[in-house]
Amino acid sequence: MKVDLIIHNCNLIATMASGGRPKRGKEMNDAGIVTNGAIAIKNGKIRYIGKSDEIMNGVTSNSYVDAYGGIVTPGFVDPHTHPVFVHTREKEFAMRLAGATYVEISKAGGGINSTIETTKNADFELLLKLAKQRIRRMISMGTTTLEAKSGYGLDTESELNQLSVIGALQFSLPIDIVPTFMGAHEYPMEYKNDHAAYIKILTEEMIPAVVEQGIAKYCDIFTEAHVFNIEESRHVLLFAKAYGLKLKMHADEIEPMGGAELAAELRCTSADHLGAASEKGLIAMRNANVAAVLLPATLFSLGAKSYAKGRFMIDSGLIVALATDYNPGSCNCDSMPMVMTLACLKMGFTPIEALAASTINAAYSIGMADHKGSLEVGKDADLIIWDIPSLDFIPYHFGSSHIFKVFAKGELVHRA
């Protein structure tokens, strides 16, 4: 048998094998270890994975990559990002350090609305150029699949433009990008006192236009006290579902709104943030197979005193994933390894649980666990070669990278 590429001399391969299912509870501590391993790749897919000497003796290849005794893991899947914008908001970081809260900054004209002002009228080429630069940095940190949201326009034309940028990113970058429509990210300033009018635009104009454009896979909404309440969220999401979009939610980030309960009721693919979610709501999510996507870097950036109940969620059997929440305001973090560190230190994860949440479970949370998130025969050959002594070293070491090479569908996309 001849393949396109063999990666050999791997001291350890963490396959995160799960048969295409997400890992729950104690399964999250099973990394599916293969020692002294190799991976054979053909047409961008994993053809064989096992002991290095067996593969090297039984398979030939056009190309070989020596891992030099390094550790191999699946590429990271980042299931919650906002990379399409113009200006960053570091001044708000200084405001928070001076005592202002996220909600206070938003009500004062900062926050999401300030990004909207500079993004909604930006041309396609500028947004594409800036988003490419940001995502290339993510790739250098091991991300090989990500979800990207619109939501910095809040009118039909600018939302469609941002989704067009996300669509172009899929063709101009070597990784897979899942597009999400988020016109329900905030209320535009002119509709702050007339929610019904904006919701009518969302449901009767934006969502039909987005579906006709054909780029977005998901519809997301920011369910929180200062933006969309539960009834407003239910109305918008049911409308999106009727038009064929899959559902995601920003839920219970700041206050216990009942967002987790709504996510379970509507059987969303995921509910994200969940910093203030009730245990009742979380158990309802578990029973409905809704993934909990936790964003510890956001809480860290906001100076939060408490974090989402990650340990409770894992022990209760929820499908738990991690994401960066990369955005220009509340969390300008593009590093999944840093997110793993914070999940361990602030949410009680073990290092292997954090890896599972950043790979196979993250893939499930964007509907891609059948071909992403683990190193198994038939799946896309998305992987990282690390120059590290153990898997525990990934969250243990933070502030710089020990990634040697990154592959997406069997192609080298980053070299240290």
Secondary structure, 3 states (H helix, E strand, C coil): CEECEEEEEEEEEECCCCCCCCCCHHHHHCCCEEEEEEEEEECCEEEEEEEHHHHHHHCEECCEEECCCCEEEECEEECCECCCCCCCCHHHHHHHHCCCCHHHHHHCCCCHHHHHHHHCCCCHHHHHHHHHHHHHHHHHCCEEEEEEECCCCCCHHHHHHHHHHHHHHHHHCCCEEEEEEEEECCCCHHHCCCHHHHHHHHHHHHHHHHHHHCCCCEEEEEECCCCECHHHHHHHHHHHHHCCCEEEEEECCCCCCCHHHHHHHHCCCEEEECCCCCHHHHHHHHHCCCEEEECHHHHHHCCCCCCCCHHHHHHCCCCEEECCCECCCCCCCCCHHHHHHHHHHHHCCCHHHHHHHHCHHHHHCCCCCCCCCCCCCCCECCEEEECCCCCCHHHHCCCCCCEEEEEECCEEEEEC
